[in-house]
C-alpha cells in the first residue's frame, strides 16, 4: 500500500487556499481601486472639476466632505506663481490626453524651477505618479508619490490620497515592509477607521507572514460586518496560515450555516480545515453536500481530497470506506495513482477480480510504478 500522507498532505492543500492567494488578490483589487480613484481625481483636475493649479477649487468640489476629516495635519497655504500655473495647466491637459510621458516630463520641468514652492512640487509629483502608474512604471510611480508626500504641499485630501497610493504601489512592488511603514503613518495621521484601509494593512501584514496580527484585524472587521465574505475568507486564510485551524473552522462553520459559502474554494477551505483537525466525518459531509449542490465539480482537486479521506480510512483499518473513497477519486484523478491504491486495497480485502480491473485502469491512466499494478495482474 502506498504511504499514508495525512496531516502533511492536508496542510499542503490548505496552503494553496491561504493568504498568499486570498489576501493578495483582495489587495490587488484594492490597489486597482485606489489607482482608479487617483486617476479619476487627476482627470477631474485636468477637466477643471477639482483642484486647480491656482490652488482654488470650484464650488462643487469645495462642498464635498473631507476624505480624511479626523486628520490632525494643518493643510498648508496654497500659492501658485503665474509661470508655474501655466506649466501645471499644460501638464493637466497632457494628462487628459493620456500623454503619460509628457506629464512626467512636464512635472520634472515644474519641480526644476528655482521658484517652485511646496504646493507646485507636490501637485506636479502627484500627477506624475498617477501618470507613471497608468504607464505601468511602478518604480517611477513610487518615486513620484514619495516626493509628492515629502514636499508636503497639498491639501489633506490630496496629501493623504497620495500617501495611500504610495503604500499601494509599494505593495505592488512586493515591498511589504515599506508599504506597512507608509500605511502605519497614513493611519496614524488620518486616524482613519475605514474598513478598506484597515483591511489593506491586514493584507500587508499577511504578506509579511505576520498572520496572527492580520487575523486580529480581519476578525474585528468581521464583527462590524459579518456578511463581508471577502474579509471573512481573508481572516480564515490568515488563521490557517498561523496554524489556528479550529478558530478558522469556527468562522467557516458559522458562514456555512448562513449559506455564505457558495464557491468551491470556500467549501474546500472548510473541509480541508476539518481534515487538519481530523474531523473526517464533518469533512466528508461538506464534500457530499457541496457535490450534491453542484458547487464542487469533478476534477483532480476533488480527487486528491477524496484520496486524503481514503488514506485516513485505510489508516483506521476501515477498508470498505477506503475502497468507497478511492472509487470516487479514481475516475476524476489526473493519473492512475488512485486506481492503483484502489487495486491494492481491493486486493487486501480479497476482491481479486475487482483489484485486477482497477490495476488495469491504473496502467491505462499512467502510474509512477507500473510494476505494482502488474504484480496484482499477475496473481
C-alpha positions as CSV (number, residue, x, y, z in Angstrom):
1,X,0.0,0.0,0.0
2,X,1.2,3.5,-0.8
3,X,2.4,5.6,2.1
4,X,-0.4,7.3,4.0
5,X,0.1,11.1,3.8
6,X,-2.2,12.5,6.5
7,X,-1.6,15.9,8.1
8,X,1.4,16.9,5.8
9,X,-0.8,16.5,2.7
10,X,-3.7,18.3,4.2
11,X,-1.6,21.2,5.3
12,X,-0.2,21.5,1.8
13,X,-3.7,21.6,0.4
14,X,-4.7,24.3,2.9
15,X,-1.7,26.4,2.0
16,X,-2.9,26.5,-1.6
17,X,-6.0,28.3,-0.2
18,X,-4.1,30.6,2.1
19,X,-3.2,34.3,2.4
20,X,-0.7,34.1,-0.5
21,X,-3.7,33.8,-2.8
22,X,-6.7,35.3,-1.0
23,X,-5.2,38.4,0.6
24,X,-3.1,39.1,-2.3
25,X,-5.9,39.0,-4.7
26,X,-8.0,41.2,-2.4
27,X,-5.3,43.8,-2.1
28,X,-4.6,43.7,-5.8
29,X,-8.2,44.6,-6.3
30,X,-7.9,47.3,-3.6
31,X,-4.8,48.6,-5.2
32,X,-6.5,48.7,-8.6
33,X,-9.4,50.6,-7.0
34,X,-7.0,53.0,-5.3
35,X,-5.2,53.8,-8.5
36,X,-8.5,54.1,-10.4
37,X,-9.7,56.7,-7.8
38,X,-6.4,58.5,-8.1
39,X,-6.8,58.5,-11.9
40,X,-10.3,59.9,-11.6
41,X,-9.0,62.6,-9.2
42,X,-6.3,63.5,-11.6
43,X,-8.7,63.6,-14.5
44,X,-11.1,65.9,-12.6
45,X,-8.1,68.2,-12.1
46,X,-7.4,68.2,-15.8
47,X,-11.1,68.8,-16.5
48,X,-11.3,71.8,-14.2
49,X,-13.7,70.0,-11.9
50,X,-11.4,69.6,-8.9
51,X,-8.3,71.3,-7.6
52,X,-7.0,73.9,-9.9
53,X,-3.3,74.7,-10.4
54,X,-4.1,78.1,-8.8
55,X,-4.8,76.2,-5.6
56,X,-8.5,77.2,-5.8
57,X,-11.4,74.8,-6.0
58,X,-14.7,75.2,-7.9
59,X,-17.9,75.5,-5.9
60,X,-19.0,71.8,-6.3
61,X,-15.6,70.4,-5.2
62,X,-15.4,72.8,-2.3
63,X,-18.8,71.4,-0.9
64,X,-17.6,67.8,-0.9
65,X,-16.9,66.4,2.6
66,X,-13.3,65.9,3.5
67,X,-11.9,62.4,2.8
68,X,-10.0,62.4,6.0
69,X,-12.0,64.5,8.5
70,X,-10.1,63.3,11.5
71,X,-6.6,64.2,10.2
72,X,-4.7,66.5,12.6
73,X,-2.5,67.8,9.9
74,X,-2.9,71.5,9.2
75,X,-3.1,72.0,5.4
76,X,-0.5,74.4,4.1
77,X,-1.3,77.6,2.4
78,X,-1.6,77.2,-1.3
79,X,0.0,79.7,-3.7
80,X,0.9,79.3,-7.3
81,X,3.0,81.7,-9.4
82,X,1.8,82.7,-12.9
83,X,4.7,80.9,-14.5
84,X,4.1,77.6,-12.6
85,X,0.3,77.9,-13.2
86,X,0.8,77.8,-17.0
87,X,3.0,74.8,-16.8
88,X,0.6,73.0,-14.4
89,X,-2.3,73.6,-16.7
90,X,-0.3,72.3,-19.6
91,X,0.5,69.2,-17.6
92,X,-3.2,68.7,-16.8
93,X,-4.0,68.9,-20.5
94,X,-1.4,66.2,-21.2
95,X,-2.9,64.0,-18.5
96,X,-6.3,64.4,-20.1
97,X,-4.9,63.1,-23.3
98,X,-3.2,60.1,-21.7
99,X,0.2,61.5,-22.5
100,X,1.9,59.8,-19.6
101,X,5.5,60.6,-20.8
102,X,4.6,64.2,-21.4
103,X,3.1,64.5,-17.9
104,X,6.2,63.2,-16.3
105,X,8.4,65.4,-18.4
106,X,6.4,68.4,-17.5
107,X,6.4,67.6,-13.8
108,X,10.2,67.3,-13.9
109,X,10.3,70.7,-15.6
110,X,8.0,72.3,-12.9
111,X,9.9,71.0,-9.9
112,X,13.1,72.1,-11.6
113,X,12.1,75.7,-11.4
114,X,14.1,77.5,-8.8
115,X,11.0,79.3,-7.7
116,X,8.8,76.2,-7.3
117,X,7.1,76.1,-4.0
118,X,5.8,73.1,-1.9
119,X,2.4,73.1,-3.5
120,X,3.6,73.3,-7.0
121,X,6.1,70.5,-6.4
122,X,3.6,68.2,-4.7
123,X,0.9,68.8,-7.3
124,X,3.4,68.0,-10.1
125,X,4.8,65.0,-8.4
126,X,1.3,63.6,-7.6
127,X,0.2,64.0,-11.2
128,X,3.4,62.4,-12.4
129,X,2.9,59.5,-10.0
130,X,-0.5,58.8,-11.4
131,X,0.8,59.0,-14.9
132,X,3.7,56.6,-14.1
133,X,1.2,54.2,-12.6
134,X,-1.0,54.4,-15.7
135,X,2.1,53.7,-17.8
136,X,2.7,50.6,-15.6
137,X,6.0,52.0,-14.4
138,X,5.5,51.2,-10.7
139,X,9.1,52.1,-9.6
140,X,8.7,55.5,-11.1
141,X,5.2,55.9,-9.6
142,X,6.7,55.1,-6.1
143,X,9.4,57.7,-6.6
144,X,7.0,60.4,-7.6
145,X,4.4,59.6,-4.9
146,X,7.2,59.6,-2.3
147,X,8.4,63.0,-3.5
148,X,4.8,64.4,-3.5
149,X,4.4,63.4,0.1
150,X,7.8,64.7,1.1
151,X,7.1,68.1,-0.5
152,X,4.1,68.3,1.8
153,X,2.3,71.0,-0.2
154,X,-1.2,69.5,-1.0
155,X,-4.4,69.9,1.0
156,X,-5.3,67.0,3.2
157,X,-7.4,65.1,0.7
158,X,-4.6,65.2,-1.9
159,X,-1.8,64.6,0.6
160,X,-3.2,61.5,2.2
161,X,-4.7,60.1,-1.1
162,X,-1.1,60.3,-2.5
163,X,0.3,58.6,0.7
164,X,-2.3,55.8,0.3
165,X,-1.3,55.4,-3.3
166,X,2.3,55.2,-2.3
167,X,1.5,52.3,0.1
168,X,-0.4,50.5,-2.7
169,X,2.4,51.0,-5.1
170,X,4.9,49.7,-2.7
171,X,2.7,46.7,-2.1
172,X,2.5,46.1,-5.8
173,X,6.3,46.0,-5.9
174,X,6.4,43.4,-3.1
175,X,8.0,46.0,-0.8
176,X,5.8,44.9,2.1
177,X,7.9,46.4,4.9
178,X,7.9,49.7,3.1
179,X,4.2,49.5,2.4
180,X,3.5,48.7,6.1
181,X,5.6,51.7,7.2
182,X,3.7,54.0,4.9
183,X,0.3,52.6,5.8
184,X,1.1,52.9,9.5
185,X,1.9,56.6,9.0
186,X,-1.2,57.0,7.0
187,X,-3.4,55.5,9.7
188,X,-1.7,57.4,12.5
189,X,-2.1,60.8,10.8
190,X,-5.6,60.4,9.3
191,X,-6.9,58.4,12.3
192,X,-9.0,56.5,9.6
193,X,-11.1,53.6,10.8
194,X,-12.4,52.8,7.3
195,X,-12.7,49.0,6.6
196,X,-10.8,49.2,3.3
197,X,-7.8,51.0,5.0
198,X,-7.6,48.5,7.9
199,X,-8.1,45.5,5.6
200,X,-5.2,46.8,3.4
201,X,-3.0,46.9,6.5
202,X,-4.0,43.4,7.4
203,X,-3.2,42.2,4.0
204,X,0.3,43.7,4.1
205,X,0.8,42.0,7.5
206,X,-0.3,38.7,6.0
207,X,2.2,39.0,3.2
208,X,4.9,39.7,5.8
209,X,3.8,36.4,7.4
210,X,2.5,38.2,10.5
211,X,-0.6,36.1,10.2
212,X,-1.9,36.4,13.8
213,X,-1.8,40.2,13.6
214,X,-3.5,40.2,10.3
215,X,-6.2,37.8,11.6
216,X,-6.9,40.1,14.6
217,X,-7.7,43.0,12.2
218,X,-9.8,40.8,9.9
219,X,-11.8,39.5,12.9
220,X,-12.5,43.0,14.2
221,X,-13.8,43.9,10.7
222,X,-16.0,40.8,10.6
223,X,-17.5,41.8,13.9
224,X,-18.6,45.1,12.3
225,X,-19.8,43.4,9.0
226,X,-20.4,39.7,9.3
227,X,-21.7,39.5,5.8
228,X,-18.5,40.7,4.1
229,X,-17.3,37.4,2.6
230,X,-14.0,38.7,1.3
231,X,-12.9,39.8,4.7
232,X,-14.2,36.5,6.2
233,X,-12.1,34.4,3.8
234,X,-9.0,36.5,4.4
235,X,-9.4,36.1,8.1
236,X,-9.8,32.3,7.6
237,X,-6.7,32.3,5.4
238,X,-4.6,34.2,7.9
239,X,-5.7,31.9,10.8
240,X,-5.0,28.8,8.7
241,X,-1.5,30.1,7.9
242,X,-1.0,30.8,11.6
243,X,-1.9,27.1,12.3
244,X,-5.1,28.1,14.1
245,X,-7.4,25.7,12.3
246,X,-10.1,25.3,15.0
247,X,-10.5,29.1,15.1
248,X,-10.6,29.3,11.3
249,X,-13.1,26.4,11.2
250,X,-15.3,28.3,13.6
251,X,-15.6,31.2,11.3
252,X,-16.3,29.0,8.3
253,X,-18.8,26.9,10.2
254,X,-20.8,30.0,11.0
255,X,-20.7,31.2,7.4
256,X,-21.6,27.7,6.2
257,X,-24.7,27.6,8.4
258,X,-25.7,31.0,7.0
259,X,-25.3,29.7,3.4
260,X,-22.4,32.1,2.7
261,X,-20.0,29.5,1.2
262,X,-21.2,29.4,-2.4
263,X,-17.9,28.7,-4.2
264,X,-15.8,25.6,-4.4
265,X,-12.7,27.2,-2.9
266,X,-14.8,28.3,0.1
267,X,-16.2,24.9,0.8
268,X,-12.8,23.4,0.2
269,X,-11.3,25.7,2.8
270,X,-13.9,24.4,5.3
271,X,-13.4,20.7,4.7
272,X,-9.7,20.9,4.4
273,X,-9.8,22.7,7.8
274,X,-11.8,19.8,9.2
275,X,-9.2,17.4,7.8
276,X,-6.4,19.3,9.6
277,X,-8.1,18.7,12.9
278,X,-9.1,15.2,11.9
279,X,-12.8,15.8,11.8
280,X,-13.1,13.4,8.9
281,X,-16.8,12.8,9.1
282,X,-17.5,16.5,9.0
283,X,-15.2,16.9,6.0
284,X,-17.0,14.1,4.2
285,X,-20.4,15.7,4.9
286,X,-19.3,19.0,3.5
287,X,-17.9,17.4,0.4
288,X,-21.0,15.4,-0.2
289,X,-23.2,18.4,0.4
290,X,-21.1,20.5,-2.0
291,X,-21.2,17.8,-4.7
292,X,-24.9,17.4,-4.4
293,X,-25.5,21.1,-4.8
294,X,-23.1,21.3,-7.8
295,X,-20.7,23.6,-6.0
296,X,-17.9,21.1,-6.0
297,X,-17.1,19.8,-9.5
298,X,-15.4,16.6,-10.5
299,X,-11.7,17.1,-11.2
300,X,-8.2,16.5,-9.9
301,X,-8.6,18.7,-6.8
302,X,-11.7,16.9,-5.6
303,X,-9.9,13.6,-6.5
304,X,-7.0,14.5,-4.2
305,X,-9.3,15.4,-1.4
306,X,-11.2,12.1,-1.7
307,X,-7.8,10.3,-1.6
308,X,-7.0,12.0,1.7
309,X,-10.3,10.7,3.1
310,X,-9.4,7.3,1.6
311,X,-5.9,7.3,3.2
312,X,-7.4,8.2,6.5
313,X,-10.0,5.4,6.3
314,X,-7.2,3.0,5.4
315,X,-5.1,4.1,8.3
316,X,-8.1,3.5,10.6
317,X,-8.4,-0.1,9.1
318,X,-11.7,0.7,7.5
319,X,-11.1,-0.9,4.2
320,X,-14.7,-0.7,2.9
321,X,-14.7,3.1,3.4
322,X,-11.3,3.4,1.9
323,X,-12.5,1.5,-1.2
324,X,-15.5,3.8,-1.5
325,X,-13.4,6.9,-1.4
326,X,-10.8,5.6,-3.9
327,X,-13.6,4.6,-6.2
328,X,-14.9,8.2,-6.1
329,X,-11.4,9.6,-6.6
330,X,-10.0,7.4,-9.3
331,X,-12.2,8.4,-12.3
332,X,-11.6,12.1,-11.9
333,X,-7.9,11.9,-10.9
334,X,-5.2,13.3,-13.2
335,X,-3.3,10.0,-13.3
336,X,-3.8,6.4,-12.3
337,X,-2.4,6.5,-8.8
338,X,-5.9,6.5,-7.2
339,X,-6.8,3.4,-9.3
340,X,-3.6,1.7,-8.1
341,X,-4.3,2.4,-4.5
342,X,-7.9,1.2,-5.1
343,X,-6.4,-2.0,-6.6
344,X,-4.2,-2.5,-3.6
345,X,-7.0,-2.1,-1.1
346,X,-9.3,-4.3,-3.1
347,X,-6.6,-7.0,-3.2
348,X,-6.1,-6.8,0.6
349,X,-9.9,-7.1,1.0
350,X,-9.8,-10.3,-1.0
351,X,-11.6,-8.9,-4.0
352,X,-9.2,-10.2,-6.6
353,X,-11.2,-9.7,-9.8
354,X,-12.0,-6.1,-8.9
355,X,-8.4,-5.5,-7.9
356,X,-7.2,-6.6,-11.3
357,X,-9.7,-4.4,-13.1
358,X,-8.6,-1.4,-11.0
359,X,-4.9,-2.3,-11.7
360,X,-5.6,-2.4,-15.4
361,X,-7.3,1.0,-15.3
362,X,-4.3,2.4,-13.3
363,X,-1.9,1.3,-16.1
364,X,-4.2,2.9,-18.7
365,X,-4.1,6.3,-16.9
366,X,-0.4,6.0,-16.0
367,X,1.4,5.4,-12.7
368,X,4.8,6.0,-11.4
369,X,5.4,2.3,-10.6
370,X,3.6,0.2,-13.1
371,X,5.3,-2.9,-11.6
372,X,3.0,-2.6,-8.6
373,X,-0.1,-2.8,-10.9
374,X,1.5,-5.7,-12.9
375,X,2.1,-7.7,-9.7
376,X,-1.6,-7.6,-8.9
377,X,-2.5,-8.6,-12.5
378,X,-0.1,-11.5,-12.3
379,X,-1.7,-13.1,-9.3
